[in-house]
Amino acid sequence: MNDQTPIKAEVVIYARPGCHLCDEAKAEIARANCTGLYNLEEINIDDDPELARRYGYDIPVVTINGVHVFKHCLNAADFKRELRRARKTT
């Protein structure tokens, strides 16, 4: 990788199956149309008792490069803005 190649941001969405807010958040992330700028990991909080305890029904939670940036909802424009901000600080 050369110095001109931007580093992709690491985006994590903490969610659970059947969560309509989680599905909406994922749709908005996709609608932002900037998939080449980040790697996305979806974590099912029900697979980890500690995460299930920590987040409960306060989902989805979205982090970018380890920083919590959204909880419960987001829209495509806000996601794109936060993604660009996070990439500038790395």
C-alpha positions in Angstrom: 0.0 0.0 0.0 1.4 3.4 -0.9 0.9 6.7 0.9 -1.9 7.8 -1.5 -4.1 4.8 -0.7 -6.6 5.8 2.0 -7.1 3.5 4.9 -10.6 2.1 5.2 -12.6 2.9 8.3 -13.7 0.1 10.6 -17.5 0.2 11.0 -19.2 -2.1 13.5 -22.9 -2.4 14.0 -24.1 -4.1 17.1 -27.5 -5.6 16.4 -29.8 -8.6 16.7 -31.9 -10.5 14.2 -35.4 -9.3 13.8 -34.6 -5.8 15.0 -36.4 -3.4 12.6 -34.3 -0.4 13.7 -31.1 -2.5 13.0 -32.4 -3.3 9.5 -33.2 0.4 8.9 -29.7 1.4 10.0 -28.1 -1.2 7.7 -30.2 0.1 4.8 -29.2 3.7 5.5 -25.5 2.6 5.7 -25.9 1.0 2.3 -27.8 4.0 0.9 -24.9 6.2 1.8 -23.2 4.7 -1.2 -19.6 4.7 0.2 -18.9 1.0 0.7 -15.3 1.4 -0.6 -14.4 3.7 2.3 -15.0 1.2 5.1 -15.1 -2.4 6.3 -18.4 -3.4 7.9 -18.7 -5.9 10.7 -22.1 -6.8 12.1 -22.1 -8.3 15.6 -25.2 -10.1 16.9 -25.3 -9.1 20.5 -27.3 -12.2 21.4 -24.2 -14.3 20.7 -22.4 -12.7 23.6 -24.1 -12.4 27.1 -21.9 -9.4 28.0 -23.0 -7.5 24.8 -26.6 -8.5 25.4 -26.4 -7.1 28.9 -24.6 -4.0 27.8 -26.8 -3.0 24.9 -30.1 -4.8 25.7 -32.7 -3.0 23.6 -30.5 0.1 23.0 -29.6 -1.1 19.5 -28.5 -0.6 16.9 -25.2 0.8 18.0 -22.7 1.8 15.3 -19.1 2.5 15.9 -16.5 3.9 13.5 -12.9 3.1 14.3 -14.0 2.1 17.8 -15.9 5.3 18.6 -19.7 5.1 19.2 -21.3 7.5 16.7 -24.9 6.3 16.4 -27.5 4.6 18.7 -31.0 3.6 17.7 -31.1 5.4 14.3 -29.0 7.0 11.6 -29.5 8.3 8.1 -27.3 8.0 5.1 -26.1 11.6 5.1 -25.1 11.5 8.8 -23.3 8.2 8.3 -21.3 9.6 5.3 -20.4 12.7 7.3 -19.2 10.7 10.3 -17.3 8.3 8.1 -15.5 11.1 6.4 -14.7 12.7 9.8 -13.3 9.5 11.2 -11.2 8.8 8.1 -9.6 12.3 8.4 -8.4 11.6 12.0 -6.7 8.3 11.1 
